[in-house]
Every structure is written in C-alpha cells, then in structure tokens.
C-alpha cells in the first residue's frame, strides 16, 4: 500500500518516509503537505474506528484509538487523522 499512497500523492519513497499503519490501508484519505515539514499520511478517523470496532466494542475502539493511534507520537512522520461530516467551526 505504501507504494500506492506514494504513487497517488506523487511522492517518492526515496524523498519521504511515509508511515503507514498496518491493517488500515482502506482508511487512508491521502497525504498532507505542511510548510517546512515532511508530508504525512492522513487517515479517516471514522473509518479507522470502524475497523477497530470489528474486534472490540465502540468504547474500547475509541479508547484504543485515543491512546495507541492519535495519541502515539512516532516522530515528524506521524500520521494525522481527519474527521469528516461534523460541524467543527461555529
């Protein structure tokens, strides 16, 4: 999947080390570019939670996500998560 993400996003693995979470390939929305920083993989939060809920309750899935995924810092290439369909700004 890493090669597919890099191909779709137009990034070469030789230029950037995109971190991919095992088992969540279908949750990838794309690659985020940030000024002065390396690009990172962006996951759809709702899709990630749905995958987790296949193995645990919704509450367990949310707790796992908060601690082990969005709460994990593994360096500048740490993936980000997008929440779609919710009104964020008032």
Number of C-alpha atoms within 10 A of each C-alpha: 12 16 12 11 20 18 12 11 15 10 17 14 13 6 9 13 17 22 17 19 15 7 10 15 15 12 19 22 16 15 20 14 13 9 6 6 9 14 22 21 24 20 24 18 18 15 17 21 20 15 15 19 15 10 10 14 11 14 11 14 18 18 13 16 17 12 10 11 17 14 10 12 11 9 8 13 17 18 23 16 17 13 12 10 7 6 7 7 4 3
